[in-house]
Every structure is written in structure tokens, then in C-alpha cells.
Amino acid sequence: MKIYADTMRGYRDGVPRLLDICDEMGIEASFFFGMGSEGGRSPLSKIMGEGREIVASAPGILRDAYRRGQDCGIYGWNPMEWRSRLDRMKDTTLEADIKRAIEYFARRTGARPNGFAAPGCRVNYMSLRIQDDMRFKYCSDTFGFYPYLPQLSWKVFSTPQVPATLPPVEINLRKKNESSARELMAELADTLPRGLSVLPMNAAALNEPELYSPIYEFLLRVRENGVKFMSLRSVAASVDPDTLSECEIIFTKAFGMSNEVATQSAE
């Protein structure tokens, strides 16, 4: 499970609910935290009250996730700005933001983050290069099929990608009532393919009353079906980087998403 918190509601309400579910069911998951503001740097964002920093609003939640033994990483500094302006951001700004997120995470937990997940599954040459420089154990920036080494603009980067292999829960359940959401999630639980499945989910999905029960029941059903939950950290540790395939990153509108996202190309 790849869980990301990029809003105040998702972080303050959704993450604690998910941590309790993980404890109850013995689930090892990966949590990615937007370390800065849920808005951007623009004056409009600040006027609309979107300038508050997500983790700083309740740093104990991040510490709690880390102390409970969950795999913890970062989801950029300002996730909204990354999604909307990545290709227009200066290289120095991008590098400074990633370093700032790492340093803030380390101050709150006493450890470096294990991994990085690109907001909106958006990457470019510079973001991948900086991730290499920061020596993350893995990144989960893309959709795809299996762990690989990413290639972009003829360069192969050294940080393994553990891609999401399934549509995001919030995309799958968009505009679904509780009954149809329960039916869809039950079908997904019973049709998971053998091998690695990485399910991405915005923590804010747990705040929706009509989605909480279908997601909870899905996790119960998956566990009853004998599926083993592993963090992305554990997946990355189980593979030999020297034997990973080198796969090009392409950009496509996957799973009905409105914007193009980074996707592992088929070999």
C-alpha cells in the first residue's frame, strides 16, 4: 500500500485512521508525507489560507507513523506546486525543496526518509537526478509493472523505482456511493494478480464516510485471501539493483486521470 498525505485533512484525519487499521490488521504499508504547504507559493494560495505547512500542524502524527514501524517517506515539499509547476521550477528551487523536506523529516523523526514519491506521478530529468544525489533507498514516482531502474533522456538513473501497479483508490471510487464502492473494492480484492500489486491511495479517502467501510472491508478481504502486505521499503530491499531491468519512463493519461503521469514502459 502506497499512502500519500498531501492535504491537511488527509494528514491530520486520514493518516491516524490508516495507522490504526494497519495496527489492527498487521499491515506493513508505506506512507509519504507532503512536508510543506498544501497550497503553493503564490499570493492567491496564501490569501485562501493554503499556506499552512501540513506536517508542522501536527508533527506528532509523522513521529507516530515512524515509531509504529511503518515505512515513511516524503511526498515533496509543496505537493500542489510540484504537480502544477514541476517543469517550470528552477533546478536550484527543486533541489532546495527536496533537501528541505529531507531535513525537516529528519528533525521530526531522527532518521532519514526511506523513499520519495513524486506528487501526481510527475517527474523530469532534474527530479530524478536529484533523487539519485539524495540517495533514497527507493522512489515510487511512476505507474508500472515491477521494480526497475528508470531511464529518461537517454540516462539511466540509479535509484530503484517501485511503481504503483493499480489505479489510485480515490480515482477508482470517484463519484461512487457506498454500495457501488463496496462492490468495486470486493471485486478488486478477488482479482488481484499473483505477484506484486502496489495500490496507491490518498489518505484523505478515509475521511469520506461512504468510502471508509468499503476500503476497510477490502483490506480485510485481501488479508483473508492470503495476500501478504509488504512496504515498498521491503520490496526494494528484496531486489538486487544490479539485476533490475532498465526501463524508459513515458508520459500517458493512465486510469482516466486528467493529466499525463510518469509510467514505466513495457520492455
Secondary structure, 3 states (H helix, E strand, C coil): CEEEECCHHHHHHHHHHHHHHHHHHCCCCEEEECCCECCCCCHHHHHCCCCCECHHHCHHHHHHHHHCCCEEEECCCCHHHHHHHHHHCCHHHHHHHHHHHHHHHHHHHCCCCCEECCHHHCCCHHHHHHHHHHCCCEECCCECCCCEEEEECCEECCCCECCECCCCHHHHCCCCCHHHHHHHHHHHHHCCCCCCCCCEEEHHHHHCHHHHHHHHHHHHHHHHCCCCCCCHHHHHHCCCHHHCCEEEEEEECHHHCCCCEEEECCC
